[in-house]
Amino acid sequence: MCRALKEEKYAARRAILPILQAEEDERFVSEWKRYLDYEDDVMKDVPGWKVGENVYNSGRWMPPATGELRLDVW
């Protein structure tokens, strides 16, 4: 009985995970757009600055490690 409940719990988590990920992706894109607008405003007087360009030139896109964008930290 306990094993069946545990399996049901994990099945429910697996079923809802894509929805939760889609919501997080939507939030991230919204915050990223706000950040790019902020970066554009702050760096508008810097010659040669390209908004949103990776300054590390690693060739790979990596999401922020914290999972959130906070303008007060950036």
Predicted model as a PDB file, atoms N, CA, C, CB and O in Angstrom, pLDDT in the B-factor column:
MODEL        1                                                                  
ATOM      1  N   MET A   1       0.827  -1.193   0.000  1.00 76.00           N  
ATOM      2  CA  MET A   1       0.000   0.000   0.000  1.00 76.00           C  
ATOM      3  C   MET A   1       0.867   1.250   0.000  1.00 76.00           C  
ATOM      4  CB  MET A   1      -0.938   0.001   1.205  1.00 76.00           C  
ATOM      5  O   MET A   1       0.619   2.168  -0.782  1.00 76.00           O  
ATOM      6  N   CYS A   2       1.878   1.304   0.861  1.00 90.00           N  
ATOM      7  CA  CYS A   2       2.753   2.469   0.954  1.00 90.00           C  
ATOM      8  C   CYS A   2       3.502   2.689  -0.367  1.00 90.00           C  
ATOM      9  CB  CYS A   2       3.754   2.298   2.117  1.00 90.00           C  
ATOM     10  O   CYS A   2       3.677   3.821  -0.818  1.00 90.00           O  
ATOM     11  N   ARG A   3       3.934   1.585  -0.971  1.00 92.00           N  
ATOM     12  CA  ARG A   3       4.654   1.683  -2.237  1.00 92.00           C  
ATOM     13  C   ARG A   3       3.755   2.230  -3.334  1.00 92.00           C  
ATOM     14  CB  ARG A   3       5.210   0.320  -2.644  1.00 92.00           C  
ATOM     15  O   ARG A   3       4.203   3.026  -4.159  1.00 92.00           O  
ATOM     16  N   ALA A   4       2.505   1.818  -3.355  1.00 90.00           N  
ATOM     17  CA  ALA A   4       1.557   2.305  -4.360  1.00 90.00           C  
ATOM     18  C   ALA A   4       1.302   3.796  -4.186  1.00 90.00           C  
ATOM     19  CB  ALA A   4       0.235   1.529  -4.274  1.00 90.00           C  
ATOM     20  O   ALA A   4       1.205   4.519  -5.178  1.00 90.00           O  
ATOM     21  N   LEU A   5       1.192   4.267  -2.964  1.00 91.00           N  
ATOM     22  CA  LEU A   5       0.992   5.696  -2.711  1.00 91.00           C  
ATOM     23  C   LEU A   5       2.212   6.506  -3.139  1.00 91.00           C  
ATOM     24  CB  LEU A   5       0.695   5.940  -1.225  1.00 91.00           C  
ATOM     25  O   LEU A   5       2.091   7.591  -3.707  1.00 91.00           O  
ATOM     26  N   LYS A   6       3.375   5.958  -2.855  1.00 92.00           N  
ATOM     27  CA  LYS A   6       4.609   6.635  -3.238  1.00 92.00           C  
ATOM     28  C   LYS A   6       4.708   6.751  -4.762  1.00 92.00           C  
ATOM     29  CB  LYS A   6       5.832   5.883  -2.675  1.00 92.00           C  
ATOM     30  O   LYS A   6       5.074   7.802  -5.287  1.00 92.00           O  
ATOM     31  N   GLU A   7       4.381   5.673  -5.461  1.00 93.00           N  
ATOM     32  CA  GLU A   7       4.417   5.686  -6.924  1.00 93.00           C  
ATOM     33  C   GLU A   7       3.386   6.673  -7.486  1.00 93.00           C  
ATOM     34  CB  GLU A   7       4.158   4.269  -7.480  1.00 93.00           C  
ATOM     35  O   GLU A   7       3.659   7.372  -8.461  1.00 93.00           O  
ATOM     36  N   GLU A   8       2.209   6.726  -6.870  1.00 93.00           N  
ATOM     37  CA  GLU A   8       1.188   7.668  -7.310  1.00 93.00           C  
ATOM     38  C   GLU A   8       1.663   9.116  -7.114  1.00 93.00           C  
ATOM     39  CB  GLU A   8      -0.127   7.427  -6.542  1.00 93.00           C  
ATOM     40  O   GLU A   8       1.428   9.976  -7.963  1.00 93.00           O  
ATOM     41  N   LYS A   9       2.315   9.360  -6.015  1.00 93.00           N  
ATOM     42  CA  LYS A   9       2.844  10.693  -5.719  1.00 93.00           C  
ATOM     43  C   LYS A   9       3.884  11.099  -6.769  1.00 93.00           C  
ATOM     44  CB  LYS A   9       3.469  10.729  -4.301  1.00 93.00           C  
ATOM     45  O   LYS A   9       3.844  12.220  -7.275  1.00 93.00           O  
ATOM     46  N   TYR A  10       4.807  10.203  -7.097  1.00 93.00           N  
ATOM     47  CA  TYR A  10       5.819  10.496  -8.100  1.00 93.00           C  
ATOM     48  C   TYR A  10       5.213  10.661  -9.491  1.00 93.00           C  
ATOM     49  CB  TYR A  10       6.862   9.399  -8.117  1.00 93.00           C  
ATOM     50  O   TYR A  10       5.668  11.495 -10.273  1.00 93.00           O  
ATOM     51  N   ALA A  11       4.198   9.874  -9.796  1.00 94.00           N  
ATOM     52  CA  ALA A  11       3.523  10.002 -11.090  1.00 94.00           C  
ATOM     53  C   ALA A  11       2.847  11.366 -11.212  1.00 94.00           C  
ATOM     54  CB  ALA A  11       2.485   8.877 -11.273  1.00 94.00           C  
ATOM     55  O   ALA A  11       2.873  11.981 -12.277  1.00 94.00           O  
ATOM     56  N   ALA A  12       2.249  11.832 -10.131  1.00 93.00           N  
ATOM     57  CA  ALA A  12       1.614  13.152 -10.139  1.00 93.00           C  
ATOM     58  C   ALA A  12       2.660  14.245 -10.329  1.00 93.00           C  
ATOM     59  CB  ALA A  12       0.829  13.386  -8.831  1.00 93.00           C  
ATOM     60  O   ALA A  12       2.427  15.204 -11.065  1.00 93.00           O  
ATOM     61  N   ARG A  13       3.802  14.106  -9.676  1.00 92.00           N  
ATOM     62  CA  ARG A  13       4.884  15.093  -9.842  1.00 92.00           C  
ATOM     63  C   ARG A  13       5.394  15.107 -11.277  1.00 92.00           C  
ATOM     64  CB  ARG A  13       6.047  14.791  -8.876  1.00 92.00           C  
ATOM     65  O   ARG A  13       5.623  16.174 -11.847  1.00 92.00           O  
ATOM     66  N   ARG A  14       5.570  13.927 -11.858  1.00 93.00           N  
ATOM     67  CA  ARG A  14       6.039  13.861 -13.250  1.00 93.00           C  
ATOM     68  C   ARG A  14       5.030  14.474 -14.197  1.00 93.00           C  
ATOM     69  CB  ARG A  14       6.318  12.415 -13.658  1.00 93.00           C  
ATOM     70  O   ARG A  14       5.409  15.070 -15.205  1.00 93.00           O  
ATOM     71  N   ALA A  15       3.757  14.338 -13.891  1.00 94.00           N  
ATOM     72  CA  ALA A  15       2.710  14.864 -14.764  1.00 94.00           C  
ATOM     73  C   ALA A  15       2.654  16.392 -14.722  1.00 94.00           C  
ATOM     74  CB  ALA A  15       1.356  14.284 -14.367  1.00 94.00           C  
ATOM     75  O   ALA A  15       2.381  17.026 -15.741  1.00 94.00           O  
ATOM     76  N   ILE A  16       2.906  16.983 -13.569  1.00 94.00           N  
ATOM     77  CA  ILE A  16       2.776  18.429 -13.420  1.00 94.00           C  
ATOM     78  C   ILE A  16       4.079  19.172 -13.725  1.00 94.00           C  
ATOM     79  CB  ILE A  16       2.319  18.759 -12.015  1.00 94.00           C  
ATOM     80  O   ILE A  16       4.061  20.386 -13.924  1.00 94.00           O  
ATOM     81  N   LEU A  17       5.198  18.467 -13.766  1.00 92.00           N  
ATOM     82  CA  LEU A  17       6.486  19.104 -13.977  1.00 92.00           C  
ATOM     83  C   LEU A  17       6.571  19.935 -15.258  1.00 92.00           C  
ATOM     84  CB  LEU A  17       7.545  18.065 -13.996  1.00 92.00           C  
ATOM     85  O   LEU A  17       7.097  21.046 -15.194  1.00 92.00           O  
ATOM     86  N   PRO A  18       6.092  19.475 -16.416  1.00 92.00           N  
ATOM     87  CA  PRO A  18       6.168  20.317 -17.623  1.00 92.00           C  
ATOM     88  C   PRO A  18       5.399  21.635 -17.481  1.00 92.00           C  
ATOM     89  CB  PRO A  18       5.630  19.547 -18.820  1.00 92.00           C  
ATOM     90  O   PRO A  18       5.816  22.658 -18.024  1.00 92.00           O  
ATOM     91  N   ILE A  19       4.297  21.612 -16.766  1.00 93.00           N  
ATOM     92  CA  ILE A  19       3.520  22.841 -16.555  1.00 93.00           C  
ATOM     93  C   ILE A  19       4.303  23.810 -15.679  1.00 93.00           C  
ATOM     94  CB  ILE A  19       2.148  22.523 -15.910  1.00 93.00           C  
ATOM     95  O   ILE A  19       4.361  25.005 -15.967  1.00 93.00           O  
ATOM     96  N   LEU A  20       4.897  23.301 -14.623  1.00 90.00           N  
ATOM     97  CA  LEU A  20       5.693  24.153 -13.744  1.00 90.00           C  
ATOM     98  C   LEU A  20       6.908  24.718 -14.475  1.00 90.00           C  
ATOM     99  CB  LEU A  20       6.140  23.371 -12.508  1.00 90.00           C  
ATOM    100  O   LEU A  20       7.266  25.877 -14.271  1.00 90.00           O  
ATOM    101  N   GLN A  21       7.540  23.917 -15.318  1.00 89.00           N  
ATOM    102  CA  GLN A  21       8.696  24.386 -16.071  1.00 89.00           C  
ATOM    103  C   GLN A  21       8.286  25.462 -17.066  1.00 89.00           C  
ATOM    104  CB  GLN A  21       9.373  23.220 -16.797  1.00 89.00           C  
ATOM    105  O   GLN A  21       9.007  26.443 -17.246  1.00 89.00           O  
ATOM    106  N   ALA A  22       7.137  25.289 -17.716  1.00 91.00           N  
ATOM    107  CA  ALA A  22       6.652  26.295 -18.665  1.00 91.00           C  
ATOM    108  C   ALA A  22       6.366  27.621 -17.962  1.00 91.00           C  
ATOM    109  CB  ALA A  22       5.386  25.792 -19.378  1.00 91.00           C  
ATOM    110  O   ALA A  22       6.669  28.685 -18.501  1.00 91.00           O  
ATOM    111  N   GLU A  23       5.790  27.566 -16.775  1.00 90.00           N  
ATOM    112  CA  GLU A  23       5.534  28.783 -16.016  1.00 90.00           C  
ATOM    113  C   GLU A  23       6.838  29.473 -15.631  1.00 90.00           C  
ATOM    114  CB  GLU A  23       4.715  28.467 -14.765  1.00 90.00           C  
ATOM    115  O   GLU A  23       6.942  30.697 -15.708  1.00 90.00           O  
ATOM    116  N   GLU A  24       7.825  28.695 -15.219  1.00 87.00           N  
ATOM    117  CA  GLU A  24       9.125  29.270 -14.859  1.00 87.00           C  
ATOM    118  C   GLU A  24       9.805  29.872 -16.079  1.00 87.00           C  
ATOM    119  CB  GLU A  24      10.030  28.204 -14.222  1.00 87.00           C  
ATOM    120  O   GLU A  24      10.410  30.940 -15.983  1.00 87.00           O  
ATOM    121  N   ASP A  25       9.717  29.208 -17.215  1.00 87.00           N  
ATOM    122  CA  ASP A  25      10.303  29.741 -18.447  1.00 87.00           C  
ATOM    123  C   ASP A  25       9.644  31.061 -18.833  1.00 87.00           C  
ATOM    124  CB  ASP A  25      10.164  28.725 -19.593  1.00 87.00           C  
ATOM    125  O   ASP A  25      10.323  32.002 -19.243  1.00 87.00           O  
ATOM    126  N   GLU A  26       8.340  31.128 -18.704  1.00 90.00           N  
ATOM    127  CA  GLU A  26       7.606  32.357 -19.016  1.00 90.00           C  
ATOM    128  C   GLU A  26       8.038  33.495 -18.081  1.00 90.00           C  
ATOM    129  CB  GLU A  26       6.079  32.118 -18.902  1.00 90.00           C  
ATOM    130  O   GLU A  26       8.231  34.626 -18.526  1.00 90.00           O  
ATOM    131  N   ARG A  27       8.185  33.196 -16.807  1.00 88.00           N  
ATOM    132  CA  ARG A  27       8.627  34.204 -15.846  1.00 88.00           C  
ATOM    133  C   ARG A  27      10.051  34.664 -16.167  1.00 88.00           C  
ATOM    134  CB  ARG A  27       8.553  33.648 -14.410  1.00 88.00           C  
ATOM    135  O   ARG A  27      10.352  35.856 -16.110  1.00 88.00           O  
ATOM    136  N   PHE A  28      10.921  33.711 -16.502  1.00 85.00           N  
ATOM    137  CA  PHE A  28      12.296  34.046 -16.804  1.00 85.00           C  
ATOM    138  C   PHE A  28      12.391  34.958 -18.026  1.00 85.00           C  
ATOM    139  CB  PHE A  28      13.103  32.781 -17.026  1.00 85.00           C  
ATOM    140  O   PHE A  28      13.139  35.936 -18.009  1.00 85.00           O  
ATOM    141  N   VAL A  29      11.649  34.650 -19.075  1.00 88.00           N  
ATOM    142  CA  VAL A  29      11.676  35.466 -20.288  1.00 88.00           C  
ATOM    143  C   VAL A  29      11.190  36.882 -19.994  1.00 88.00           C  
ATOM    144  CB  VAL A  29      10.814  34.826 -21.389  1.00 88.00           C  
ATOM    145  O   VAL A  29      11.758  37.854 -20.490  1.00 88.00           O  
ATOM    146  N   SER A  30      10.153  36.993 -19.197  1.00 90.00           N  
ATOM    147  CA  SER A  30       9.635  38.301 -18.820  1.00 90.00           C  
ATOM    148  C   SER A  30      10.685  39.103 -18.044  1.00 90.00           C  
ATOM    149  CB  SER A  30       8.358  38.146 -17.982  1.00 90.00           C  
ATOM    150  O   SER A  30      10.913  40.277 -18.338  1.00 90.00           O  
ATOM    151  N   GLU A  31      11.314  38.476 -17.066  1.00 88.00           N  
ATOM    152  CA  GLU A  31      12.344  39.148 -16.280  1.00 88.00           C  
ATOM    153  C   GLU A  31      13.560  39.489 -17.139  1.00 88.00           C  
ATOM    154  CB  GLU A  31      12.763  38.274 -15.098  1.00 88.00           C  
ATOM    155  O   GLU A  31      14.174  40.541 -16.956  1.00 88.00           O  
ATOM    156  N   TRP A  32      13.909  38.608 -18.069  1.00 87.00           N  
ATOM    157  CA  TRP A  32      15.053  38.854 -18.932  1.00 87.00           C  
ATOM    158  C   TRP A  32      14.814  40.076 -19.815  1.00 87.00           C  
ATOM    159  CB  TRP A  32      15.345  37.625 -19.792  1.00 87.00           C  
ATOM    160  O   TRP A  32      15.719  40.886 -20.020  1.00 87.00           O  
ATOM    161  N   LYS A  33      13.594  40.205 -20.338  1.00 91.00           N  
ATOM    162  CA  LYS A  33      13.259  41.378 -21.153  1.00 91.00           C  
ATOM    163  C   LYS A  33      13.358  42.650 -20.322  1.00 91.00           C  
ATOM    164  CB  LYS A  33      11.844  41.242 -21.750  1.00 91.00           C  
ATOM    165  O   LYS A  33      13.865  43.665 -20.800  1.00 91.00           O  
ATOM    166  N   ARG A  34      12.877  42.604 -19.083  1.00 91.00           N  
ATOM    167  CA  ARG A  34      12.985  43.772 -18.198  1.00 91.00           C  
ATOM    168  C   ARG A  34      14.448  44.098 -17.937  1.00 91.00           C  
ATOM    169  CB  ARG A  34      12.246  43.521 -16.863  1.00 91.00           C  
ATOM    170  O   ARG A  34      14.829  45.268 -17.927  1.00 91.00           O  
ATOM    171  N   TYR A  35      15.265  43.085 -17.726  1.00 89.00           N  
ATOM    172  CA  TYR A  35      16.684  43.302 -17.488  1.00 89.00           C  
ATOM    173  C   TYR A  35      17.364  43.926 -18.704  1.00 89.00           C  
ATOM    174  CB  TYR A  35      17.364  41.987 -17.125  1.00 89.00           C  
ATOM    175  O   TYR A  35      18.179  44.836 -18.555  1.00 89.00           O  
ATOM    176  N   LEU A  36      17.038  43.446 -19.903  1.00 91.00           N  
ATOM    177  CA  LEU A  36      17.645  44.002 -21.108  1.00 91.00           C  
ATOM    178  C   LEU A  36      17.250  45.461 -21.299  1.00 91.00           C  
ATOM    179  CB  LEU A  36      17.240  43.185 -22.332  1.00 91.00           C  
ATOM    180  O   LEU A  36      18.072  46.273 -21.725  1.00 91.00           O  
ATOM    181  N   ASP A  37      16.007  45.800 -20.990  1.00 93.00           N  
ATOM    182  CA  ASP A  37      15.582  47.197 -21.047  1.00 93.00           C  
ATOM    183  C   ASP A  37      16.373  48.039 -20.056  1.00 93.00           C  
ATOM    184  CB  ASP A  37      14.078  47.315 -20.763  1.00 93.00           C  
ATOM    185  O   ASP A  37      16.780  49.157 -20.371  1.00 93.00           O  
ATOM    186  N   TYR A  38      16.589  47.506 -18.863  1.00 92.00           N  
ATOM    187  CA  TYR A  38      17.367  48.198 -17.833  1.00 92.00           C  
ATOM    188  C   TYR A  38      18.813  48.369 -18.291  1.00 92.00           C  
ATOM    189  CB  TYR A  38      17.315  47.422 -16.495  1.00 92.00           C  
ATOM    190  O   TYR A  38      19.390  49.447 -18.145  1.00 92.00           O  
ATOM    191  N   GLU A  39      19.398  47.307 -18.844  1.00 91.00           N  
ATOM    192  CA  GLU A  39      20.769  47.372 -19.339  1.00 91.00           C  
ATOM    193  C   GLU A  39      20.895  48.403 -20.450  1.00 91.00           C  
ATOM    194  CB  GLU A  39      21.224  46.000 -19.838  1.00 91.00           C  
ATOM    195  O   GLU A  39      21.870  49.154 -20.498  1.00 91.00           O  
ATOM    196  N   ASP A  40      19.912  48.440 -21.343  1.00 93.00           N  
ATOM    197  CA  ASP A  40      19.917  49.411 -22.432  1.00 93.00           C  
ATOM    198  C   ASP A  40      19.903  50.836 -21.886  1.00 93.00           C  
ATOM    199  CB  ASP A  40      18.715  49.185 -23.358  1.00 93.00           C  
ATOM    200  O   ASP A  40      20.613  51.705 -22.392  1.00 93.00           O  
ATOM    201  N   ASP A  41      19.108  51.072 -20.870  1.00 94.00           N  
ATOM    202  CA  ASP A  41      19.013  52.406 -20.278  1.00 94.00           C  
ATOM    203  C   ASP A  41      20.318  52.791 -19.575  1.00 94.00           C  
ATOM    204  CB  ASP A  41      17.840  52.467 -19.287  1.00 94.00           C  
ATOM    205  O   ASP A  41      20.786  53.921 -19.713  1.00 94.00           O  
ATOM    206  N   VAL A  42      20.896  51.872 -18.833  1.00 93.00           N  
ATOM    207  CA  VAL A  42      22.119  52.163 -18.074  1.00 93.00           C  
ATOM    208  C   VAL A  42      23.321  52.358 -18.995  1.00 93.00           C  
ATOM    209  CB  VAL A  42      22.406  51.034 -17.080  1.00 93.00           C  
ATOM    210  O   VAL A  42      24.134  53.255 -18.771  1.00 93.00           O  
ATOM    211  N   MET A  43      23.437  51.525 -20.025  1.00 92.00           N  
ATOM    212  CA  MET A  43      24.636  51.523 -20.865  1.00 92.00           C  
ATOM    213  C   MET A  43      24.476  52.321 -22.165  1.00 92.00           C  
ATOM    214  CB  MET A  43      25.010  50.104 -21.197  1.00 92.00           C  
ATOM    215  O   MET A  43      25.288  52.176 -23.079  1.00 92.00           O  
ATOM    216  N   LYS A  44      23.442  53.158 -22.255  1.00 92.00           N  
ATOM    217  CA  LYS A  44      23.164  53.867 -23.505  1.00 92.00           C  
ATOM    218  C   LYS A  44      24.295  54.798 -23.939  1.00 92.00           C  
ATOM    219  CB  LYS A  44      21.896  54.661 -23.362  1.00 92.00           C  
ATOM    220  O   LYS A  44      24.444  55.054 -25.134  1.00 92.00           O  
ATOM    221  N   ASP A  45      25.087  55.307 -23.011  1.00 92.00           N  
ATOM    222  CA  ASP A  45      26.158  56.239 -23.348  1.00 92.00           C  
ATOM    223  C   ASP A  45      27.519  55.570 -23.536  1.00 92.00           C  
ATOM    224  CB  ASP A  45      26.263  57.281 -22.281  1.00 92.00           C  
ATOM    225  O   ASP A  45      28.517  56.254 -23.764  1.00 92.00           O  
ATOM    226  N   VAL A  46      27.567  54.252 -23.442  1.00 90.00           N  
ATOM    227  CA  VAL A  46      28.831  53.527 -23.602  1.00 90.00           C  
ATOM    228  C   VAL A  46      28.998  53.155 -25.071  1.00 90.00           C  
ATOM    229  CB  VAL A  46      28.871  52.249 -22.695  1.00 90.00           C  
ATOM    230  O   VAL A  46      28.202  52.389 -25.614  1.00 90.00           O  
ATOM    231  N   PRO A  47      30.037  53.698 -25.720  1.00 91.00           N  
ATOM    232  CA  PRO A  47      30.223  53.390 -27.148  1.00 91.00           C  
ATOM    233  C   PRO A  47      30.567  51.918 -27.370  1.00 91.00           C  
ATOM    234  CB  PRO A  47      31.328  54.272 -27.741  1.00 91.00           C  
ATOM    235  O   PRO A  47      31.388  51.349 -26.650  1.00 91.00           O  
ATOM    236  N   GLY A  48      29.941  51.315 -28.361  1.00 88.00           N  
ATOM    237  CA  GLY A  48      30.225  49.924 -28.714  1.00 88.00           C  
ATOM    238  C   GLY A  48      29.515  48.887 -27.871  1.00 88.00           C  
ATOM    239  O   GLY A  48      29.680  47.690 -28.108  1.00 88.00           O  
ATOM    240  N   TRP A  49      28.734  49.307 -26.897  1.00 89.00           N  
ATOM    241  CA  TRP A  49      28.039  48.347 -26.037  1.00 89.00           C  
ATOM    242  C   TRP A  49      26.847  47.765 -26.777  1.00 89.00           C  
ATOM    243  CB  TRP A  49      27.583  49.012 -24.718  1.00 89.00           C  
ATOM    244  O   TRP A  49      26.044  48.496 -27.357  1.00 89.00           O  
ATOM    245  N   LYS A  50      26.742  46.451 -26.751  1.00 89.00           N  
ATOM    246  CA  LYS A  50      25.614  45.764 -27.380  1.00 89.00           C  
ATOM    247  C   LYS A  50      24.780  45.121 -26.281  1.00 89.00           C  
ATOM    248  CB  LYS A  50      26.100  44.694 -28.419  1.00 89.00           C  
ATOM    249  O   LYS A  50      25.262  44.263 -25.541  1.00 89.00           O  
ATOM    250  N   VAL A  51      23.552  45.536 -26.186  1.00 90.00           N  
ATOM    251  CA  VAL A  51      22.663  45.052 -25.136  1.00 90.00           C  
ATOM    252  C   VAL A  51      22.424  43.553 -25.291  1.00 90.00           C  
ATOM    253  CB  VAL A  51      21.325  45.813 -25.164  1.00 90.00           C  
ATOM    254  O   VAL A  51      22.095  43.064 -26.371  1.00 90.00           O  
ATOM    255  N   GLY A  52      22.600  42.839 -24.180  1.00 84.00           N  
ATOM    256  CA  GLY A  52      22.329  41.406 -24.161  1.00 84.00           C  
ATOM    257  C   GLY A  52      23.458  40.539 -24.660  1.00 84.00           C  
ATOM    258  O   GLY A  52      23.365  39.313 -24.600  1.00 84.00           O  
ATOM    259  N   GLU A  53      24.536  41.149 -25.158  1.00 81.00           N  
ATOM    260  CA  GLU A  53      25.641  40.347 -25.665  1.00 81.00           C  
ATOM    261  C   GLU A  53      26.426  39.729 -24.505  1.00 81.00           C  
ATOM    262  CB  GLU A  53      26.570  41.205 -26.550  1.00 81.00           C  
ATOM    263  O   GLU A  53      26.639  40.369 -23.475  1.00 81.00           O  
ATOM    264  N   ASN A  54      26.841  38.507 -24.683  1.00 72.00           N  
ATOM    265  CA  ASN A  54      27.601  37.804 -23.660  1.00 72.00           C  
ATOM    266  C   ASN A  54      29.009  38.391 -23.592  1.00 72.00           C  
ATOM    267  CB  ASN A  54      27.649  36.279 -23.951  1.00 72.00           C  
ATOM    268  O   ASN A  54      29.736  38.374 -24.586  1.00 72.00           O  
ATOM    269  N   VAL A  55      29.391  38.902 -22.441  1.00 73.00           N  
ATOM    270  CA  VAL A  55      30.715  39.509 -22.296  1.00 73.00           C  
ATOM    271  C   VAL A  55      31.800  38.462 -22.077  1.00 73.00           C  
ATOM    272  CB  VAL A  55      30.716  40.496 -21.141  1.00 73.00           C  
ATOM    273  O   VAL A  55      32.985  38.786 -22.153  1.00 73.00           O  
ATOM    274  N   TYR A  56      31.425  37.219 -21.810  1.00 74.00           N  
ATOM    275  CA  TYR A  56      32.403  36.161 -21.550  1.00 74.00           C  
ATOM    276  C   TYR A  56      32.790  35.384 -22.802  1.00 74.00           C  
ATOM    277  CB  TYR A  56      31.860  35.208 -20.520  1.00 74.00           C  
ATOM    278  O   TYR A  56      33.818  34.706 -22.807  1.00 74.00           O  
ATOM    279  N   ASN A  57      31.989  35.465 -23.865  1.00 70.00           N  
ATOM    280  CA  ASN A  57      32.305  34.832 -25.151  1.00 70.00           C  
ATOM    281  C   ASN A  57      32.610  33.346 -25.039  1.00 70.00           C  
ATOM    282  CB  ASN A  57      33.475  35.525 -25.780  1.00 70.00           C  
ATOM    283  O   ASN A  57      33.537  32.853 -25.680  1.00 70.00           O  
ATOM    284  N   SER A  58      31.845  32.638 -24.238  1.00 73.00           N  
ATOM    285  CA  SER A  58      32.059  31.201 -24.095  1.00 73.00           C  
ATOM    286  C   SER A  58      31.379  30.412 -25.208  1.00 73.00           C  
ATOM    287  CB  SER A  58      31.551  30.729 -22.744  1.00 73.00           C  
ATOM    288  O   SER A  58      31.718  29.252 -25.443  1.00 73.00           O  
ATOM    289  N   GLY A  59      30.424  31.031 -25.891  1.00 73.00           N  
ATOM    290  CA  GLY A  59      29.722  30.353 -26.957  1.00 73.00           C  
ATOM    291  C   GLY A  59      28.528  29.541 -26.482  1.00 73.00           C  
ATOM    292  O   GLY A  59      27.763  29.025 -27.296  1.00 73.00           O  
ATOM    293  N   ARG A  60      28.366  29.425 -25.172  1.00 76.00           N  
ATOM    294  CA  ARG A  60      27.251  28.655 -24.621  1.00 76.00           C  
ATOM    295  C   ARG A  60      26.381  29.569 -23.780  1.00 76.00           C  
ATOM    296  CB  ARG A  60      27.760  27.456 -23.777  1.00 76.00           C  
ATOM    297  O   ARG A  60      26.883  30.415 -23.040  1.00 76.00           O  
ATOM    298  N   TRP A  61      25.065  29.393 -23.900  1.00 71.00           N  
ATOM    299  CA  TRP A  61      24.148  30.153 -23.071  1.00 71.00           C  
ATOM    300  C   TRP A  61      23.864  29.363 -21.804  1.00 71.00           C  
ATOM    301  CB  TRP A  61      22.839  30.472 -23.832  1.00 71.00           C  
ATOM    302  O   TRP A  61      23.527  28.180 -21.859  1.00 71.00           O  
ATOM    303  N   MET A  62      24.000  30.022 -20.674  1.00 70.00           N  
ATOM    304  CA  MET A  62      23.721  29.397 -19.388  1.00 70.00           C  
ATOM    305  C   MET A  62      22.750  30.279 -18.622  1.00 70.00           C  
ATOM    306  CB  MET A  62      25.027  29.170 -18.575  1.00 70.00           C  
ATOM    307  O   MET A  62      22.964  31.488 -18.532  1.00 70.00           O  
ATOM    308  N   PRO A  63      21.697  29.712 -18.074  1.00 67.00           N  
ATOM    309  CA  PRO A  63      20.788  30.524 -17.266  1.00 67.00           C  
ATOM    310  C   PRO A  63      21.478  30.938 -15.971  1.00 67.00           C  
ATOM    311  CB  PRO A  63      19.480  29.750 -16.962  1.00 67.00           C  
ATOM    312  O   PRO A  63      22.440  30.295 -15.552  1.00 67.00           O  
ATOM    313  N   PRO A  64      21.001  32.001 -15.335  1.00 64.00           N  
ATOM    314  CA  PRO A  64      21.598  32.413 -14.068  1.00 64.00           C  
ATOM    315  C   PRO A  64      21.543  31.279 -13.045  1.00 64.00           C  
ATOM    316  CB  PRO A  64      20.884  33.656 -13.519  1.00 64.00           C  
ATOM    317  O   PRO A  64      20.566  30.531 -12.990  1.00 64.00           O  
ATOM    318  N   ALA A  65      22.573  31.158 -12.254  1.00 61.00           N  
ATOM    319  CA  ALA A  65      22.677  30.061 -11.299  1.00 61.00           C  
ATOM    320  C   ALA A  65      21.607  30.132 -10.218  1.00 61.00           C  
ATOM    321  CB  ALA A  65      24.046  30.060 -10.662  1.00 61.00           C  
ATOM    322  O   ALA A  65      21.195  29.101  -9.686  1.00 61.00           O  
ATOM    323  N   THR A  66      21.156  31.332  -9.890  1.00 57.00           N  
ATOM    324  CA  THR A  66      20.177  31.474  -8.813  1.00 57.00           C  
ATOM    325  C   THR A  66      18.764  31.143  -9.283  1.00 57.00           C  
ATOM    326  CB  THR A  66      20.215  32.888  -8.252  1.00 57.00           C  
ATOM    327  O   THR A  66      17.882  30.881  -8.466  1.00 57.00           O  
ATOM    328  N   GLY A  67      18.545  31.155 -10.605  1.00 57.00           N  
ATOM    329  CA  GLY A  67      17.212  30.883 -11.120  1.00 57.00           C  
ATOM    330  C   GLY A  67      16.311  32.102 -11.130  1.00 57.00           C  
ATOM    331  O   GLY A  67      15.140  32.014 -11.499  1.00 57.00           O  
ATOM    332  N   GLU A  68      16.855  33.237 -10.726  1.00 60.00           N  
ATOM    333  CA  GLU A  68      16.052  34.448 -10.745  1.00 60.00           C  
ATOM    334  C   GLU A  68      16.922  35.627 -11.133  1.00 60.00           C  
ATOM    335  CB  GLU A  68      15.387  34.689  -9.381  1.00 60.00           C  
ATOM    336  O   GLU A  68      18.133  35.623 -10.912  1.00 60.00           O  
ATOM    337  N   LEU A  69      16.292  36.633 -11.712  1.00 58.00           N  
ATOM    338  CA  LEU A  69      16.986  37.850 -12.055  1.00 58.00           C  
ATOM    339  C   LEU A  69      16.513  38.930 -11.104  1.00 58.00           C  
ATOM    340  CB  LEU A  69      16.747  38.248 -13.537  1.00 58.00           C  
ATOM    341  O   LEU A  69      15.316  39.196 -10.997  1.00 58.00           O  
ATOM    342  N   ARG A  70      17.449  39.544 -10.422  1.00 57.00           N  
ATOM    343  CA  ARG A  70      17.091  40.608  -9.499  1.00 57.00           C  
ATOM    344  C   ARG A  70      17.874  41.844  -9.895  1.00 57.00           C  
ATOM    345  CB  ARG A  70      17.375  40.204  -8.017  1.00 57.00           C  
ATOM    346  O   ARG A  70      19.105  41.842  -9.856  1.00 57.00           O  
ATOM    347  N   LEU A  71      17.178  42.888 -10.272  1.00 55.00           N  
ATOM    348  CA  LEU A  71      17.824  44.099 -10.736  1.00 55.00           C  
ATOM    349  C   LEU A  71      18.646  44.772  -9.634  1.00 55.00           C  
ATOM    350  CB  LEU A  71      16.788  45.059 -11.268  1.00 55.00           C  
ATOM    351  O   LEU A  71      19.615  45.470  -9.932  1.00 55.00           O  
ATOM    352  N   ASP A  72      18.276  44.574  -8.374  1.00 57.00           N  
ATOM    353  CA  ASP A  72      19.038  45.199  -7.308  1.00 57.00           C  
ATOM    354  C   ASP A  72      20.420  44.551  -7.138  1.00 57.00           C  
ATOM    355  CB  ASP A  72      18.260  45.121  -6.003  1.00 57.00           C  
ATOM    356  O   ASP A  72      21.329  45.172  -6.588  1.00 57.00           O  
ATOM    357  N   VAL A  73      20.578  43.324  -7.602  1.00 49.00           N  
ATOM    358  CA  VAL A  73      21.867  42.642  -7.513  1.00 49.00           C  
ATOM    359  C   VAL A  73      22.695  42.939  -8.746  1.00 49.00           C  
ATOM    360  CB  VAL A  73      21.677  41.126  -7.349  1.00 49.00           C  
ATOM    361  O   VAL A  73      23.908  43.117  -8.645  1.00 49.00           O  
ATOM    362  N   TRP A  74      22.063  42.994  -9.907  1.00 48.00           N  
ATOM    363  CA  TRP A  74      22.765  43.227 -11.155  1.00 48.00           C  
ATOM    364  C   TRP A  74      23.037  44.688 -11.231  1.00 48.00           C  
ATOM    365  CB  TRP A  74      21.965  42.735 -12.383  1.00 48.00           C  
ATOM    366  O   TRP A  74      23.630  45.155 -12.204  1.00 48.00           O  
TER     367      TRP A  74                                                      
ENDMDL                                                                          
END                                                                             
